[in-house]
Amino acid sequence: MLVTTLGAKALDRRLRRSLWARIAPAVAALVLSGSALAQQHAGQYEQADIEYGARLYRGPCVVCHGEHGDQMPGVNFQAGTFKNASTDRELTNVIRDGVAGTAMSPSGLSDSEIAAVIAYLRNMGRADLSGTAVGDAARGRALFTGKGDCGSCHRVVAQGPRAAPDLSSIGTLRTAATLQRTLRDPEAALLPINRSVHAVLRDGTVIEGRRLNEDTHTVQLVDERERLVSLDKSTLRAYTLGDDARMPSYEKAFTDDERADLVAYLLSLKGLN
């Protein structure tokens, strides 16, 4: 067993690199590959993503494309006409990289934001946004630190404990719909890598914490004293993973508007706050 106690900044950097290394491939797969599947199945785009995409579209997109997506020659989003792209993969590339020689410049949007914009474009003119509760990030931040008491477990930009995943860049890693599902049913949305660890060493010492990485021979975790711990599985008497999420459900604790506010705040966390 190797227990490494790092300085706060060094540990933050290591945990963030670990988080991104685990999640980035999945995010890319969802945005670039999984979205193509969505075209083949009606209802695949989730309402929370459509609503978030509509909100993003009303920023720089609407200036050139117009409220109804039909102001550019050869483009009509409501009719499903896309001049330089047809699949979601191609749309992702256009939105991210822009189109050389045209007014379409690189957007600067994160993968999760691009996924939301595409969800809206695919449903423009069909989505029911009449009852959309547009979340307010400032109110969401107050809920995060107050009523939700999220800061007692989660860390944001070098503030807070490491008992739960660092949320400093969660807005670039998770979509609006994923965050909504997590708030309603944390266990159903629990990522396998975030399952809790219970390990017993040969001398009977019990180590518990949050899993960060695991391979065939080793597992790394943050223990209950916020130390980075690396365990050699061959030296363990017992090793089990928890199936339950330690995060409570906010299905009943928060109203729909409050969840929308909290999601808006979480989406605003892009590692630069």
C-alpha positions as CSV (number, residue, x, y, z in Angstrom):
1,M,0.0,0.0,0.0
2,L,1.2,3.5,-0.8
3,V,-0.4,6.4,0.9
4,T,0.6,9.8,-0.6
5,T,-0.3,13.0,1.2
6,L,-0.1,15.8,-1.3
7,G,-0.4,19.6,-1.0
8,A,-3.8,20.9,-1.8
9,K,-2.9,22.3,-5.2
10,A,-1.0,19.2,-6.3
11,L,-3.8,16.9,-5.2
12,D,-6.3,19.1,-7.0
13,R,-4.3,18.9,-10.3
14,R,-3.9,15.2,-10.0
15,L,-7.6,14.6,-9.2
16,R,-8.7,16.8,-12.1
17,R,-6.4,15.0,-14.6
18,S,-7.7,11.7,-13.3
19,L,-11.3,12.8,-13.7
20,W,-10.8,14.1,-17.2
21,A,-8.9,11.0,-18.3
22,R,-11.8,8.8,-17.2
23,I,-14.7,10.9,-18.5
24,A,-13.4,12.7,-21.6
25,P,-13.5,9.5,-23.8
26,A,-17.1,8.9,-22.7
27,V,-18.1,12.5,-23.3
28,A,-16.6,12.4,-26.8
29,A,-18.3,9.1,-27.6
30,L,-21.6,10.5,-26.5
31,V,-21.3,13.7,-28.5
32,L,-19.7,12.3,-31.6
33,S,-20.9,8.8,-31.9
34,G,-24.0,8.3,-29.7
35,S,-25.7,11.4,-31.2
36,A,-25.7,9.7,-34.6
37,L,-27.8,7.0,-33.1
38,A,-30.2,9.6,-31.8
39,Q,-31.1,10.6,-35.3
40,Q,-32.6,7.1,-35.9
41,H,-34.8,7.1,-32.8
42,A,-37.5,9.6,-32.2
43,G,-37.4,11.2,-28.7
44,Q,-33.7,10.3,-28.2
45,Y,-32.8,14.0,-27.5
46,E,-33.8,14.8,-23.9
47,Q,-35.9,17.8,-23.0
48,A,-33.3,19.2,-20.6
49,D,-30.7,19.3,-23.4
50,I,-33.2,20.7,-25.9
51,E,-34.0,23.5,-23.4
52,Y,-30.4,24.2,-22.6
53,G,-29.6,24.2,-26.4
54,A,-32.4,26.7,-27.0
55,R,-30.9,29.0,-24.4
56,L,-27.4,28.7,-26.0
57,Y,-28.8,29.3,-29.5
58,R,-30.3,32.6,-28.4
59,G,-26.8,33.8,-27.9
60,P,-24.4,34.2,-30.9
61,C,-26.3,31.6,-33.1
62,V,-29.5,33.7,-33.5
63,V,-27.6,36.7,-34.7
64,C,-26.8,35.1,-38.1
65,H,-29.3,32.2,-38.3
66,G,-32.3,34.0,-36.9
67,E,-35.0,33.0,-34.4
68,H,-36.3,30.3,-36.8
69,G,-33.0,29.2,-38.2
70,D,-33.8,30.2,-41.8
71,Q,-31.8,33.4,-42.3
72,M,-28.8,31.9,-44.0
73,P,-28.9,30.8,-47.6
74,G,-29.2,27.0,-48.0
75,V,-30.0,26.5,-44.2
76,N,-33.3,26.0,-42.5
77,F,-33.0,24.3,-39.2
78,Q,-36.7,23.9,-38.7
79,A,-36.9,22.0,-42.0
80,G,-33.9,20.0,-41.2
81,T,-31.7,21.6,-43.9
82,F,-28.1,21.9,-42.9
83,K,-25.8,23.2,-45.6
84,N,-22.4,21.9,-44.5
85,A,-23.5,19.0,-42.3
86,S,-26.1,16.3,-42.0
87,T,-25.1,13.9,-39.2
88,D,-24.6,15.0,-35.6
89,R,-20.9,14.2,-35.9
90,E,-20.6,16.7,-38.8
91,L,-22.7,19.2,-37.0
92,T,-20.4,18.9,-34.0
93,N,-17.4,19.6,-36.2
94,V,-19.0,22.6,-37.8
95,I,-20.1,24.2,-34.5
96,R,-16.8,23.5,-32.8
97,D,-14.4,24.4,-35.7
98,G,-16.5,26.8,-37.9
99,V,-16.4,26.8,-41.7
100,A,-13.4,28.3,-43.4
101,G,-14.2,31.2,-45.7
102,T,-17.5,32.0,-44.1
103,A,-18.9,33.9,-41.2
104,M,-19.2,30.7,-39.2
105,S,-16.3,31.0,-36.8
106,P,-15.3,28.4,-34.1
107,S,-17.9,28.6,-31.4
108,G,-15.7,28.0,-28.3
109,L,-18.5,25.8,-26.9
110,S,-17.7,22.8,-24.8
111,D,-18.7,19.3,-25.9
112,S,-21.7,19.3,-23.6
113,E,-22.8,22.7,-24.9
114,I,-22.5,21.5,-28.5
115,A,-24.6,18.4,-27.7
116,A,-27.3,20.7,-26.3
117,V,-27.3,23.0,-29.3
118,I,-27.6,20.0,-31.6
119,A,-30.5,18.7,-29.6
120,Y,-32.3,22.0,-30.0
121,L,-31.5,22.2,-33.8
122,R,-32.8,18.7,-34.3
123,N,-36.1,19.7,-32.6
124,M,-36.4,23.4,-33.6
125,G,-40.0,24.1,-34.4
126,R,-41.2,20.8,-32.7
127,A,-39.9,21.3,-29.2
128,D,-42.4,22.5,-26.6
129,L,-40.6,25.2,-24.7
130,S,-43.7,27.0,-23.5
131,G,-43.2,25.6,-20.0
132,T,-39.5,25.8,-19.9
133,A,-38.1,26.9,-16.5
134,V,-34.9,28.7,-17.5
135,G,-32.6,28.2,-14.6
136,D,-30.7,31.0,-12.9
137,A,-27.0,30.2,-12.1
138,A,-26.9,32.8,-9.3
139,R,-29.9,31.3,-7.5
140,G,-28.4,27.8,-8.2
141,R,-25.2,28.8,-6.5
142,A,-27.1,29.9,-3.5
143,L,-28.9,26.5,-3.4
144,F,-25.6,24.7,-3.8
145,T,-24.1,26.4,-0.8
146,G,-27.3,26.7,1.2
147,K,-30.4,24.5,1.0
148,G,-28.7,21.7,-0.9
149,D,-25.5,21.7,1.3
150,C,-23.6,20.4,-1.8
151,G,-20.4,22.1,-0.7
152,S,-20.2,19.8,2.3
153,C,-19.1,17.0,0.0
154,H,-18.2,18.5,-3.3
155,R,-15.2,20.7,-4.2
156,V,-15.5,23.7,-6.6
157,V,-12.4,25.6,-7.7
158,A,-10.1,24.7,-4.8
159,Q,-12.9,25.2,-2.2
160,G,-14.6,22.4,-0.3
161,P,-13.7,18.8,0.6
162,R,-12.8,15.9,-1.7
163,A,-15.4,13.4,-0.3
164,A,-17.3,13.5,-3.5
165,P,-16.2,14.2,-7.1
166,D,-14.7,17.7,-7.8
167,L,-17.3,19.7,-9.7
168,S,-15.0,22.5,-10.9
169,S,-15.4,21.5,-14.6
170,I,-18.7,19.6,-14.4
171,G,-20.3,22.0,-16.9
172,T,-17.9,20.7,-19.6
173,L,-18.3,17.0,-18.7
174,R,-22.0,16.4,-18.2
175,T,-25.0,17.4,-20.2
176,A,-28.1,19.2,-18.8
177,A,-30.2,16.1,-19.0
178,T,-27.5,14.0,-17.2
179,L,-27.3,16.5,-14.4
180,Q,-31.1,16.6,-14.1
181,R,-31.2,12.8,-13.8
182,T,-28.4,12.8,-11.2
183,L,-30.3,15.3,-9.0
184,R,-33.5,13.2,-9.2
185,D,-32.0,9.7,-8.9
186,P,-28.3,9.7,-8.0
187,E,-28.1,5.9,-7.8
188,A,-29.4,5.4,-11.3
189,A,-26.9,8.0,-12.6
190,L,-23.9,6.8,-10.6
191,L,-20.8,6.4,-12.7
192,P,-19.0,3.1,-12.1
193,I,-15.7,4.9,-11.3
194,N,-17.4,6.9,-8.5
195,R,-18.5,3.9,-6.5
196,S,-17.2,3.7,-3.0
197,V,-14.4,1.4,-2.0
198,H,-14.1,-0.9,1.1
199,A,-10.7,-2.6,1.4
200,V,-9.2,-4.7,4.1
201,L,-5.4,-5.1,4.3
202,R,-3.8,-8.3,5.5
203,D,-3.2,-6.8,8.9
204,G,-6.9,-6.1,9.3
205,T,-6.7,-2.3,8.6
206,V,-9.9,-1.1,6.9
207,I,-9.6,1.6,4.2
208,E,-12.7,3.3,2.8
209,G,-13.0,6.0,0.2
210,R,-13.9,7.2,-3.2
211,R,-12.5,5.3,-6.2
212,L,-10.4,7.3,-8.7
213,N,-8.8,4.7,-10.9
214,E,-8.6,1.0,-11.1
215,D,-6.9,-1.6,-13.3
216,T,-6.3,-5.3,-13.0
217,H,-3.7,-5.1,-10.2
218,T,-4.2,-1.8,-8.4
219,V,-6.8,0.7,-7.3
220,Q,-6.4,4.4,-6.4
221,L,-8.8,6.2,-4.1
222,V,-9.3,9.2,-1.9
223,D,-9.8,8.0,1.6
224,E,-11.9,9.5,4.4
225,R,-9.1,11.7,5.5
226,E,-8.7,13.0,1.9
227,R,-5.4,11.2,1.3
228,L,-4.6,9.8,-2.1
229,V,-4.2,6.0,-1.6
230,S,-2.8,3.4,-4.0
231,L,-3.5,-0.3,-3.2
232,D,-2.0,-3.4,-4.6
233,K,-4.9,-5.8,-4.9
234,S,-2.7,-8.8,-4.2
235,T,-2.0,-7.5,-0.7
236,L,-5.7,-7.2,0.2
237,R,-7.7,-9.6,2.4
238,A,-11.0,-8.2,1.1
239,Y,-12.0,-5.7,-1.6
240,T,-15.6,-4.6,-2.4
241,L,-17.3,-1.8,-4.2
242,G,-20.4,0.0,-2.9
243,D,-23.6,0.0,-5.1
244,D,-25.3,2.9,-3.5
245,A,-24.8,6.6,-4.2
246,R,-23.9,8.6,-1.1
247,M,-25.5,11.7,-2.6
248,P,-29.2,12.2,-1.6
249,S,-32.0,12.6,-4.1
250,Y,-33.4,16.1,-4.7
251,E,-36.5,14.8,-6.4
252,K,-38.7,16.0,-3.5
253,A,-36.3,18.2,-1.6
254,F,-36.2,20.7,-4.5
255,T,-38.9,22.1,-6.7
256,D,-38.6,21.9,-10.5
257,D,-37.5,25.5,-10.6
258,E,-34.9,24.9,-7.9
259,R,-33.5,22.0,-9.8
260,A,-33.4,24.1,-13.0
261,D,-31.4,26.7,-11.1
262,L,-29.0,24.2,-9.6
263,V,-28.4,22.7,-13.1
264,A,-27.8,26.2,-14.5
265,Y,-25.1,26.7,-11.9
266,L,-23.5,23.4,-12.4
267,L,-23.4,24.0,-16.2
268,S,-21.6,27.3,-15.5
269,L,-18.7,25.4,-13.9
270,K,-16.1,25.1,-16.6
271,G,-12.9,25.2,-14.6
272,L,-12.4,28.9,-15.1
273,N,-14.7,30.2,-12.4
